[in-house]
Amino acid sequence: MKYCALKHMMDSLTTKEETMWQYSPKQVANGMLMLFVSLTELLLTLRVALRFFNGNPDATFVNWAYSQTQTLLEPFRAVFTSTDVVLRGWVVDYVALFAMAAYAVAGYWLVSYMRNMK
């Protein structure tokens, strides 16, 4: 009798664990979208910091960071005529800051839209 009850309890735990890790396609798409937006924001933050502190573009890591974020900034190049403004030796990249805000707003809007879809 004890063995039967224990086996039933173990079977129910296994079933709960298996169903706990199953996600709907909407949840997977939501997670992928949030991951994309988070990585985009992280890369653009890195670019802003490197530009602000005058990172040497000849350095391998800085060159990699600039080349990875170049395509993310292309839709926003026409917004500002000057891509950087020098203030006391520090470079402020307004295009990257605007792109960060635009990607954050677009990501938030898409995630909330997908959550409200039926």
HUUR-V228322 format. One record per residue. N is the residue number from 1. RES is the residue in one small letter. SS is DSSP state (H for helix, E for strand, C for the rest). PHI is phi in degrees with one decimal (999 if undefined). Layout:
n & res & ss & phi
N & RES & SS & PHI
N & RES & SS & PHI
This chain:
n & res & ss & phi
1 & m & C & 999
2 & k & H & -64.1
3 & y & H & -62.2
4 & c & H & -64.2
5 & a & H & -66.8
6 & l & H & -65.3
7 & k & H & -64.0
8 & h & H & -63.5
9 & m & H & -65.4
10 & m & H & -66.7
11 & d & H & -63.9
12 & s & H & -69.1
13 & l & H & -65.2
14 & t & H & -62.5
15 & t & H & -64.2
16 & k & H & -64.9
17 & e & H & -65.4
18 & e & H & -66.4
19 & t & H & -77.2
20 & m & H & -66.0
21 & w & C & -98.0
22 & q & C & -92.9
23 & y & C & -115.1
24 & s & C & -77.6
25 & p & H & -59.0
26 & k & H & -65.6
27 & q & H & -67.4
28 & v & H & -65.6
29 & a & H & -63.3
30 & n & H & -61.3
31 & g & H & -64.3
32 & m & H & -66.3
33 & l & H & -64.8
34 & m & H & -65.2
35 & l & H & -64.9
36 & f & H & -61.6
37 & v & H & -64.6
38 & s & H & -64.3
39 & l & H & -65.8
40 & t & H & -62.0
41 & e & H & -63.2
42 & l & H & -64.3
43 & l & H & -64.6
44 & l & H & -68.8
45 & t & H & -64.0
46 & l & H & -61.4
47 & r & H & -63.8
48 & v & H & -60.9
49 & a & H & -65.0
50 & l & H & -66.3
51 & r & H & -68.5
52 & f & H & -63.4
53 & f & C & -96.7
54 & n & C & 54.3
55 & g & C & -62.2
56 & n & C & -71.7
57 & p & C & -66.8
58 & d & C & -80.0
59 & a & C & -70.4
60 & t & H & -61.2
61 & f & H & -66.5
62 & v & H & -65.2
63 & n & H & -62.0
64 & w & H & -62.0
65 & a & H & -63.2
66 & y & H & -66.7
67 & s & H & -69.9
68 & q & H & -69.5
69 & t & H & -91.9
70 & q & H & -59.1
71 & t & H & -70.8
72 & l & H & -70.0
73 & l & H & -92.2
74 & e & H & -55.3
75 & p & H & -64.8
76 & f & H & -110.9
77 & r & C & -63.2
78 & a & C & -79.8
79 & v & C & -69.2
80 & f & C & -115.6
81 & t & C & -73.3
82 & s & C & -108.2
83 & t & C & -77.1
84 & d & C & -147.3
85 & v & E & -124.7
86 & v & E & -92.6
87 & l & E & -122.4
88 & r & C & 53.4
89 & g & C & 88.8
90 & w & E & -101.6
91 & v & E & -101.7
92 & v & E & -106.2
93 & d & C & -93.2
94 & y & H & -69.0
95 & v & H & -63.9
96 & a & H & -67.0
97 & l & H & -64.6
98 & f & H & -65.7
99 & a & H & -64.0
100 & m & H & -60.3
101 & a & H & -65.2
102 & a & H & -66.2
103 & y & H & -66.4
104 & a & H & -65.8
105 & v & H & -66.4
106 & a & H & -63.7
107 & g & H & -64.9
108 & y & H & -62.5
109 & w & H & -64.5
110 & l & H & -65.7
111 & v & H & -64.8
112 & s & H & -67.8
113 & y & H & -65.5
114 & m & H & -68.1
115 & r & H & -68.9
116 & n & H & -87.7
117 & m & C & -70.2
118 & k & C & -102.9
